[in-house]
């Protein structure tokens, strides 16, 4: 997979890394901050690596389901998943890394690709 520089984003959140990780790894909240996925639900009772969920997406008048599998999950550090794209085919890989930012008091750096 090719990742282009414009496919990366970094944000600073005024919370500790553990709290931020719990937020980004709770896929049921994805609709709160995703511009495309308006709802997501777990399809397996297991959480963490190899768990499966379904994202419901919409963009420019189109709606589609996007099944996904968690590929990395380490509390306070990384949450990543691979999702199937129902519009153009293929998959996307969306890691979210979480790290304390010592240059900003009580802040966490969140970086996302994809």
C-alpha positions in Angstrom: 0.0 0.0 0.0 1.2 3.5 -0.8 0.6 6.2 1.8 0.9 9.7 0.5 2.0 12.6 2.8 -1.4 14.2 2.5 -3.0 11.1 3.9 -1.5 11.8 7.3 -2.9 14.0 10.1 -1.7 14.8 13.6 -3.7 16.4 16.3 -3.0 17.4 19.9 -5.6 16.4 22.5 -5.8 17.9 26.0 -6.0 14.5 27.8 -3.6 11.8 28.8 -2.7 9.0 26.3 -4.7 6.3 28.1 -7.9 8.4 27.8 -7.3 9.3 24.2 -6.6 5.7 23.3 -9.8 4.5 24.9 -11.6 7.1 22.8 -10.1 6.2 19.4 -10.3 2.4 20.1 -14.0 2.6 20.9 -15.3 2.2 17.4 -18.9 2.8 18.6 -17.9 6.5 18.9 -16.4 6.7 15.4 -19.3 8.6 14.1 -18.5 11.5 16.5 -15.4 12.4 14.7 -15.3 10.7 11.3 -16.2 12.8 8.3 -17.3 9.6 6.5 -18.3 6.8 9.0 -21.5 7.8 10.7 -21.9 4.6 12.8 -19.9 1.5 13.7 -20.7 -1.6 15.6 -18.7 -4.6 16.8 -19.5 -7.9 15.0 -17.4 -10.1 17.4 -17.6 -10.2 21.2 -13.8 -10.1 21.3 -12.0 -6.7 21.5 -8.5 -6.0 20.5 -6.4 -7.5 17.7 -8.4 -9.7 15.3 -11.7 -8.3 16.4 -14.2 -7.4 13.6 -16.6 -4.5 13.3 -18.8 -2.9 10.7 -18.6 0.8 9.7 -21.5 2.5 8.0 -20.3 5.2 5.7 -21.8 8.0 3.7 -20.3 10.6 1.3 -21.7 12.7 -1.5 -25.1 11.0 -1.5 -23.7 7.5 -1.4 -23.9 5.1 1.6 -22.1 1.8 2.0 -21.1 -0.7 4.7 -17.4 -1.2 5.4 -16.4 -4.3 7.4 -13.1 -4.0 9.2 -10.6 -6.0 11.3 -8.4 -4.7 14.1 -4.8 -5.2 13.1 -3.0 -3.7 16.1 -4.2 -2.8 19.5 -1.9 -1.8 22.4 -3.6 0.3 25.1 -2.2 3.8 25.3 -0.1 3.4 22.2 -1.8 2.2 19.0 -5.1 1.2 17.5 -5.2 0.2 13.8 -7.6 -1.5 11.5 -8.0 -2.5 7.9 -11.3 -1.7 6.3 -12.9 -2.8 3.0 -14.1 0.0 0.8 -17.5 -0.6 -0.6 -17.3 2.3 -3.1 -14.1 1.9 -5.1 -12.9 -1.5 -3.9 -9.7 -2.4 -2.1 -8.9 -1.8 1.6 -7.7 1.1 3.7 -5.3 0.8 6.6 -6.0 3.3 9.4 -3.5 3.3 12.3 -4.0 5.7 15.1 -0.9 6.2 17.2 -1.2 7.8 20.6 1.8 9.3 22.5 2.3 11.8 25.4 3.6 15.1 24.2 6.2 16.5 26.6 6.2 19.8 24.8 2.6 20.4 25.7 1.4 20.0 29.4 -1.2 17.2 29.9 -1.4 16.7 26.1 -1.4 13.7 23.8 -0.3 13.6 20.2 -2.6 11.5 17.9 -1.4 10.6 14.5 -3.5 9.0 11.8 -2.8 7.6 8.4 -5.4 6.9 5.7 
